[in-house]
Amino acid sequence: MIFLAVASDGSLFTWGANDFGQLGDGTETSRKLPKKVKFLQNEFVISVSCGAHCTAAIAEPRENDGTISSRRLWVWGQNQGSNCPRVFWGAFSPNTIIRQVSCGAVHVVALSEDGLLQAWGYNEYGQLGRGVTCEGLQKARIINAYAKFLDEAPELVKITQVSCGEYHSAAISEDGEVYTWGLGSMGQLGHYSLQSEDKELIPRRVVALNGIFVKNVASGGVHTCALTSKGGLYVWGGGQSGQLGLGPQNGIFSCVTGDSGTMFRNMPVLVLPFGVKQVACGHSHTLICTQDGRIHGWGYNSYGQAANQKCTYAWYPSPVDWCLGEVKKLAAGGGHSAVLTDACSLKELCEFQIADCVTPFNASMIADVAYRTGSDALVRLCERLRERLPDGGVCDC
């Protein structure tokens, strides 16, 4: 497990597992505390993405005389040629402006400002979108064939956003249409049927979302989410851990293959019709932020990554009430979640400090003060902790 954080000054901090050099410090030594990536000290990091054992970042030079691309791609870790960050152009021409990068388990996809995608890594499930599967590490190549209609020849499509799942990928065109490719054995591609056994070898349009303008797509291990321009959330794929938010396996929202007992949804279904502002997919859980600033999560929850309540699976959207300040960004990993907030007032900073000190035994007293000062998030946190006491939060100590 690896953690990445971009500071406001453009510095990148990394910590966690480092067995393949994915921390970018030139070593393969894991660490528990954040440390600045010194090899990028002359770069202003804009965004980052991490796969199973590799990392990619988009950064611009802190000093630029105009001869260097303003947004370059840096890669490191497993199959990236170095355990130190290095500039990577791949199939793009030098000085191409990079808009976004996304890492899957063993593949990476980068998006240029011109709307082109290039993909590299392993392609055993067609996740590179080349029309074939192949063994071994594959060099970067531009994806130039998108199947908008199955009865017509594939064409080039301008892409605005991309997201890699474990062994599948999803992208949005400039027209707000969703294209998916790669492994689809759990329904994560959103197609009624697949063209190559359990895979799609080139990007194929999700026709079930026809006429719906999608502005953001997020891919998990075996599920995918699409956020519409009206704030609606569609989900599809594997739901055995509750990551679809449709409830436990039943005859309405699931499709059982043989006698495996596996739940999946191979066609997009509307979970929330409006009010969703952001979405993030972990391996087996999902997080959203609503227009009113509240966070909800669902899916695998053994480590508390998806919901407040103590449960292995959160089958339906459940509130996450421990965040203070305005939510700026969500991130979800394998067994953890992270939220970036904009807590900049003195009151909010004090709330952060107090939140670290709340226990089930002092929660009642702190909740009373928090309620009178209008600290709603702190009140909700205290209420959750008080529920852990058998007498409902009353403590004589």
C-alpha positions in Angstrom: 0.0 0.0 0.0 1.4 3.4 -1.0 0.3 6.9 0.0 0.8 10.1 -2.0 0.1 13.7 -1.0 0.7 16.9 -3.0 1.4 20.0 -0.9 0.1 23.5 -1.7 3.6 24.4 -2.9 3.7 21.6 -5.4 5.9 19.3 -3.4 5.2 15.6 -3.5 5.3 13.4 -0.3 5.2 9.6 -0.4 5.1 6.9 2.2 4.1 3.2 2.5 5.3 0.1 0.7 8.4 0.5 -1.5 9.3 -3.0 -2.7 9.4 -1.9 -6.3 10.7 1.7 -5.7 7.2 3.2 -6.0 8.0 5.9 -3.4 10.4 7.5 -5.8 13.3 8.0 -3.4 15.8 5.8 -5.2 15.5 2.9 -2.7 13.3 -0.1 -2.1 12.9 0.6 1.6 9.4 1.1 2.9 8.6 3.8 5.4 5.7 4.8 7.6 6.1 8.6 7.6 5.7 11.0 4.7 8.9 12.2 3.0 9.4 14.7 0.2 10.4 13.3 -3.2 13.6 15.2 -3.7 14.0 14.2 -7.3 11.0 16.4 -8.1 12.1 19.4 -6.1 12.5 21.5 -9.3 9.0 20.6 -10.4 5.6 21.8 -9.3 3.5 18.6 -9.0 -0.1 19.0 -10.2 -1.5 15.5 -9.9 -0.5 12.0 -9.1 -1.8 8.4 -9.5 -0.5 5.1 -8.1 -1.0 1.6 -9.3 -0.3 -1.7 -7.5 3.5 -1.1 -7.5 4.1 2.0 -9.7 3.5 5.7 -9.5 3.0 8.5 -12.0 2.8 12.3 -11.7 2.1 15.3 -13.8 4.3 18.3 -13.0 5.5 21.5 -14.5 9.0 23.0 -14.2 9.3 25.7 -11.5 11.5 27.6 -13.9 10.6 27.5 -17.6 12.0 29.6 -20.4 9.3 28.4 -22.7 11.3 25.6 -24.3 10.0 22.9 -21.9 6.4 21.5 -21.9 4.4 23.1 -19.1 2.9 19.7 -18.0 5.2 16.7 -18.2 4.6 13.1 -17.2 7.0 11.5 -14.6 6.9 7.7 -13.9 8.7 5.4 -11.5 8.3 2.0 -9.8 7.5 -1.4 -11.2 7.9 -1.7 -15.0 8.6 2.0 -15.3 12.4 1.7 -15.8 13.5 3.4 -12.6 12.8 3.7 -8.9 13.5 7.4 -9.3 11.0 9.8 -11.1 11.9 10.1 -14.8 10.2 12.1 -17.6 8.3 9.8 -19.9 7.0 10.7 -23.3 6.1 7.2 -24.6 4.2 7.4 -27.9 3.6 11.2 -27.4 5.9 13.6 -29.1 8.3 15.5 -26.9 6.8 18.6 -25.1 3.3 17.2 -25.4 1.2 18.8 -22.7 -0.2 16.0 -20.4 -3.6 16.5 -19.0 -4.1 13.4 -16.8 -2.6 10.0 -15.9 -4.2 7.0 -14.3 -2.6 3.7 -13.1 -4.2 0.3 -13.0 -2.8 -2.9 -11.4 -0.2 -3.4 -14.2 -1.0 -0.8 -16.8 -0.9 3.0 -17.2 -2.9 5.3 -19.4 -2.0 9.0 -20.0 -4.2 11.7 -21.6 -2.8 14.6 -23.6 -4.2 18.1 -23.8 -5.3 17.2 -27.4 -7.5 14.4 -26.2 -5.3 11.5 -27.1 -4.7 8.5 -24.9 -1.6 6.4 -24.8 -1.3 3.1 -22.8 1.5 0.9 -21.7 2.2 -2.0 -19.4 0.6 -5.5 -19.5 -2.2 -6.4 -21.9 -3.3 -9.9 -21.0 -6.9 -8.7 -20.7 -6.9 -6.1 -23.5 -6.6 -3.2 -21.0 -4.3 -1.3 -23.4 -7.1 -1.0 -25.9 -5.1 -2.3 -28.9 -7.6 -4.8 -30.3 -5.5 -7.8 -29.2 -4.3 -9.4 -26.0 -0.6 -10.1 -25.6 1.9 -11.4 -23.0 4.7 -9.5 -21.5 5.4 -5.8 -20.9 4.2 -3.6 -23.8 5.6 -0.3 -24.9 3.4 2.8 -25.0 1.1 3.2 -28.0 -1.7 5.7 -28.8 -5.2 4.3 -28.7 -6.7 5.3 -32.1 -9.8 3.1 -32.4 -13.0 3.6 -30.5 -16.2 1.6 -31.1 -19.0 4.0 -31.0 -21.3 1.6 -32.8 -20.7 -2.1 -33.2 -21.9 -2.2 -36.8 -19.6 0.7 -37.9 -15.9 0.9 -38.2 -14.0 2.2 -35.1 -13.0 5.8 -35.2 -10.7 8.2 -33.3 -12.5 10.0 -30.4 -11.3 13.0 -28.4 -11.1 12.1 -24.7 -11.4 14.5 -21.7 -10.9 12.1 -18.8 -9.7 8.6 -18.1 -9.7 6.2 -15.1 -8.0 2.8 -14.7 -9.4 0.0 -12.7 -7.5 -3.1 -11.8 -7.6 -4.7 -15.3 -10.0 -2.4 -17.1 -10.1 1.2 -18.2 -12.9 3.8 -18.7 -12.8 7.2 -20.5 -15.1 10.1 -21.3 -15.3 11.7 -24.7 -15.8 15.4 -25.3 -19.4 14.6 -25.9 -19.9 13.2 -22.4 -20.0 9.6 -23.6 -18.3 6.7 -21.7 -16.0 4.2 -23.3 -14.7 1.1 -21.5 -12.3 -1.7 -22.4 -10.3 -4.5 -20.8 -11.5 -7.2 -18.5 -15.3 -7.4 -18.1 -15.9 -10.7 -16.4 -17.7 -8.9 -13.5 -19.7 -6.5 -15.6 -17.3 -3.6 -14.9 -17.4 -2.6 -18.6 -21.2 -1.8 -18.6 -22.1 -3.8 -21.7 -24.9 -6.3 -22.1 -22.6 -8.7 -23.9 -18.9 -8.7 -24.7 -17.2 -9.0 -28.1 -14.2 -11.2 -27.0 -15.2 -13.7 -24.4 -14.9 -11.8 -21.1 -13.1 -8.9 -22.5 -13.3 -5.8 -24.8 -10.1 -5.3 -26.7 -10.8 -1.7 -27.9 -12.7 1.1 -26.2 -16.4 0.6 -26.7 -19.1 3.1 -25.9 -21.5 2.2 -23.1 -24.8 2.5 -25.0 -26.9 2.2 -21.9 -25.8 5.7 -21.0 -26.9 7.1 -24.4 -28.2 10.7 -24.1 -26.7 11.1 -20.6 -23.8 13.6 -20.4 -21.2 12.1 -18.1 -18.6 14.5 -16.6 -16.6 12.1 -14.4 -15.8 8.4 -14.4 -14.1 6.4 -11.6 -12.9 2.8 -11.8 -12.5 0.4 -8.9 -11.2 -3.2 -8.8 -14.1 -4.7 -10.6 -16.7 -1.9 -10.6 -17.1 1.5 -12.4 -19.0 4.7 -11.5 -20.1 7.5 -13.7 -21.1 11.0 -12.5 -23.5 12.9 -14.7 -23.6 16.7 -15.4 -26.8 16.8 -13.3 -25.2 15.2 -10.3 -26.6 11.7 -10.8 -24.5 8.6 -10.1 -24.6 5.4 -12.2 -22.7 2.2 -11.1 -22.0 -1.1 -12.6 -19.7 -4.1 -12.2 -19.0 -6.5 -9.3 -21.0 -5.9 -6.2 -20.0 -8.8 -4.0 -18.6 -6.5 -1.3 -21.4 -3.9 -1.6 -19.3 -1.5 -3.7 -22.3 -0.8 -6.0 -24.5 0.5 -3.1 -27.4 -1.6 -4.3 -27.7 -3.8 -1.2 -26.8 -7.4 -0.5 -27.3 -10.0 -3.2 -31.0 -10.4 -4.2 -33.1 -11.0 -7.2 -33.7 -7.4 -8.1 -30.2 -5.9 -8.4 -28.0 -8.9 -9.0 -27.3 -11.4 -11.7 -26.0 -14.8 -10.5 -23.8 -16.7 -12.9 -24.2 -20.5 -12.5 -23.9 -21.5 -8.8 -21.0 -19.2 -8.0 -23.1 -16.9 -5.8 -21.2 -13.9 -7.3 -23.2 -10.7 -7.6 -22.6 -8.4 -10.5 -24.4 -5.7 -12.5 -23.3 -5.6 -16.1 -25.6 -2.6 -17.0 -25.4 0.8 -15.4 -28.0 1.5 -12.7 -28.8 4.9 -11.2 -28.0 4.8 -7.5 -28.4 8.5 -6.7 -30.4 10.7 -9.2 -29.0 14.0 -8.1 -26.8 15.9 -5.6 -23.5 14.1 -6.1 -20.5 16.4 -6.6 -17.5 14.0 -6.5 -16.9 10.2 -6.7 -13.9 8.0 -6.0 -13.6 4.2 -6.2 -11.3 2.1 -4.1 -10.6 -1.5 -4.9 -13.9 -2.7 -3.3 -15.6 0.4 -2.0 -17.0 3.7 -3.2 -17.0 7.3 -1.8 -19.0 10.3 -2.8 -19.3 13.9 -1.8 -22.7 15.5 -2.1 -23.5 19.1 -3.1 -24.2 20.0 0.6 -20.6 18.9 1.5 -21.5 15.5 3.1 -19.5 12.4 2.4 -21.1 8.9 2.0 -19.5 5.6 1.3 -20.4 2.0 0.7 -18.7 -1.4 0.0 -16.0 -3.3 1.8 -15.5 -1.8 5.3 -13.4 -4.1 7.4 -11.0 -1.2 8.1 -13.6 1.5 8.3 -12.7 2.8 4.9 -16.3 3.1 3.6 -18.6 4.0 6.5 -18.9 5.0 10.2 -20.6 1.9 11.4 -18.7 -1.2 12.4 -19.5 -3.7 9.7 -17.6 -5.8 7.1 -19.8 -4.6 4.3 -21.7 -1.3 4.0 -24.4 -2.4 1.5 -26.0 1.0 1.0 -24.7 4.7 0.9 -23.8 5.4 4.5 -22.7 8.8 6.0 -19.0 9.4 6.9 -19.1 12.2 9.5 -15.6 12.6 10.7 -14.5 15.2 8.1 -14.1 18.9 9.0 -14.0 21.8 6.6 -15.2 21.9 3.0 -14.3 18.8 1.0 -12.0 19.5 -1.9 -11.0 16.0 -3.1 -11.7 12.3 -2.3 -9.4 9.4 -2.7 -9.9 5.7 -2.1 -7.4 2.8 -2.0 -7.5 -0.8 -1.2 -8.3 -0.7 2.5 -8.2 3.1 3.2 -9.7 6.4 2.2 -8.6 10.0 2.3 -10.3 13.3 2.1 -8.7 16.7 1.4 -10.6 19.5 3.1 -10.2 23.3 3.2 -10.2 23.9 6.9 -8.5 27.3 7.1 -10.3 29.2 9.8 -9.2 29.2 13.4 -12.4 27.5 14.4 -11.9 24.7 11.9 -8.3 24.3 12.9 -9.4 24.0 16.6 -11.9 21.4 15.6 -9.2 19.3 14.0 -7.2 19.4 17.2 -10.1 18.5 19.4 -11.2 15.7 17.0 -7.9 14.0 17.7 -8.6 14.0 21.4 -12.2 12.7 21.4 -12.8 9.3 23.1 -16.0 7.4 23.9 -15.6 8.7 27.5 -15.3 12.4 26.9 -17.5 12.5 23.8 -20.6 13.6 25.7 -18.9 16.7 27.2 -17.2 17.7 23.9 -20.5 17.2 22.0 -22.3 19.6 24.2 -19.7 22.3 23.6 -19.5 21.5 19.9 -23.3 21.8 19.6 -23.4 25.2 21.2 -20.6 26.5 18.9 -22.1 25.1 15.7 -19.4 22.5 15.0 -21.8 20.0 13.3 -19.1 17.6 12.1 -17.6 17.4 15.6 -21.0 16.7 17.0 -21.6 13.8 14.6 -18.1 12.4 15.4 -18.9 12.5 19.2 -22.3 10.8 18.6 -20.6 8.0 16.8 -18.1 7.4 19.6 -20.8 7.6 22.3 -22.6 4.8 20.6 -19.7 2.5 21.5 -20.5 2.8 25.2 -23.0 0.3 26.4 -25.0 2.9 28.4 -25.4 5.2 25.4 -22.4 7.5 26.2 -23.0 8.2 29.9 -19.8 8.0 31.7 -19.3 8.5 35.5 -15.5 9.0 35.3 
